[in-house]
Amino acid sequence: MELIVKAVIAQRLENREHLAASSVPMTHNVPVLWRQARLPELEEADQRRLHAFGVIMTWAGRYAAPTPGGENKPELSYPLEPTQKLGRRQLFRNVIISWDDFERIYQVAQAVYGQLQPDI
C-alpha cells in the first residue's frame, strides 16, 4: 500500500503538480502519504485500515537500535474499531484487514496512478 501511494506522489511530482513535498517523503505513515498524494477520501473504516498499514510498516522496519534521521514520532499504536456496547461501555477490537479490504483500497490508488500516467 505504501508503495502505490508513493508512486502516486512521484507521478504527481513528475507531472509538475504542486504538492506540499518536493520529493517522495521517507515515511511509513500511510494516512499522511495518502493525503499528500491527494487521493480520494476514504470512509472512516478504511481510514483506520490505512492507519493499520502504517503501523504494520513502521513496526516491520524497526531495528534493535535507533537509527538517526528516523521519522518524528511515528504512530505505533494499532487502531481500534468500536464493536458493541456492554451497558454504557463501548467495546473495541483491533482493526481487521482482509485481502478484499487491501485490494479495494489499493485499487483506489492504482486508478489515480493510471490516470496520472502520460499518454504514450
C-alpha positions as CSV (number, residue, x, y, z in Angstrom):
1,M,0.0,0.0,0.0
2,E,2.8,2.4,0.9
3,L,4.5,1.9,-2.4
4,I,1.5,2.6,-4.6
5,V,0.7,5.7,-2.7
6,K,4.3,6.8,-3.0
7,A,4.1,6.1,-6.7
8,V,1.2,8.5,-7.0
9,I,3.2,11.2,-5.2
10,A,6.2,10.5,-7.5
11,Q,4.0,10.7,-10.6
12,R,2.3,13.9,-9.5
13,L,5.8,15.4,-8.9
14,E,6.9,14.1,-12.3
15,N,3.8,15.8,-13.8
16,R,4.9,19.0,-12.1
17,E,1.8,19.2,-9.9
18,H,2.1,21.4,-6.8
19,L,2.4,19.2,-3.7
20,A,3.4,20.0,-0.1
21,A,6.6,17.9,-0.6
22,S,9.2,18.4,-3.2
23,S,10.2,14.8,-3.1
24,V,8.6,11.5,-2.1
25,P,8.6,11.6,1.7
26,M,10.6,9.0,3.6
27,T,7.9,7.8,5.9
28,H,5.7,4.8,6.6
29,N,2.8,6.9,7.7
30,V,0.3,5.7,5.1
31,P,-2.5,8.1,6.1
32,V,-0.2,11.1,5.8
33,L,1.1,9.8,2.5
34,W,-2.5,9.3,1.3
35,R,-3.3,12.9,2.0
36,Q,-0.1,14.2,0.4
37,A,-0.8,12.1,-2.7
38,R,-4.2,13.9,-2.9
39,L,-6.0,10.6,-3.2
40,P,-9.8,10.4,-2.6
41,E,-11.0,10.5,0.9
42,L,-11.9,7.1,2.3
43,E,-14.7,6.0,4.6
44,E,-13.8,6.0,8.3
45,A,-13.3,2.2,8.5
46,D,-10.9,2.4,5.5
47,Q,-9.1,5.3,7.1
48,R,-8.5,3.1,10.2
49,R,-7.1,0.4,7.8
50,L,-4.7,2.9,6.3
51,H,-3.6,3.7,9.8
52,A,-3.1,0.0,10.4
53,F,-1.0,-0.3,7.3
54,G,1.3,2.4,8.5
55,V,1.7,0.9,12.0
56,I,2.5,-2.5,10.4
57,M,5.1,-1.0,8.1
58,T,6.6,1.1,10.9
59,W,7.0,-2.0,13.2
60,A,8.3,-4.1,10.3
61,G,11.1,-1.7,9.8
62,R,12.2,-1.5,13.5
63,Y,15.7,-2.3,14.4
64,A,17.3,-3.3,17.8
65,A,19.0,0.2,17.9
66,P,17.5,3.5,16.9
67,T,18.7,4.9,13.6
68,P,19.5,8.6,13.1
69,G,17.2,10.7,11.0
70,G,14.2,8.5,11.5
71,E,10.6,9.6,11.5
72,N,9.5,12.1,14.0
73,K,7.2,10.4,16.5
74,P,5.7,7.6,14.2
75,E,2.3,6.3,15.2
76,L,2.9,3.0,16.8
77,S,-0.4,2.1,18.4
78,Y,-2.6,-0.2,16.4
79,P,-6.0,1.3,15.6
80,L,-9.2,0.1,17.2
81,E,-12.7,0.0,15.9
82,P,-15.9,0.0,18.0
83,T,-17.8,-3.2,18.1
84,Q,-20.7,-3.3,20.6
85,K,-21.8,-1.8,23.9
86,L,-21.7,-3.5,27.2
87,G,-24.1,-1.4,29.3
88,R,-22.8,2.1,28.8
89,R,-19.3,1.0,27.9
90,Q,-18.2,0.8,24.3
91,L,-16.2,-2.3,23.4
92,F,-13.4,-2.2,20.8
93,R,-11.3,-4.6,18.8
94,N,-8.2,-4.3,16.7
95,V,-8.9,-3.2,13.1
96,I,-9.1,-6.3,10.9
97,I,-7.8,-6.1,7.3
98,S,-8.8,-8.7,4.8
99,W,-7.3,-9.2,1.4
100,D,-10.5,-7.8,-0.1
101,D,-10.1,-4.6,2.0
102,F,-6.5,-4.3,0.9
103,E,-7.3,-4.9,-2.7
104,R,-10.2,-2.4,-2.7
105,I,-8.1,0.4,-1.1
106,Y,-5.2,-0.4,-3.4
107,Q,-7.4,-0.1,-6.5
108,V,-8.4,3.4,-5.5
109,A,-4.7,4.5,-5.5
110,Q,-4.0,2.4,-8.6
111,A,-6.8,4.0,-10.6
112,V,-5.4,7.5,-9.7
113,Y,-1.9,6.4,-10.7
114,G,-3.2,5.2,-14.0
115,Q,-5.0,8.5,-14.7
116,L,-1.7,10.4,-14.0
117,Q,0.3,8.4,-16.5
118,P,1.2,10.4,-19.6
119,D,-0.2,9.1,-22.9
120,I,2.5,7.3,-24.8
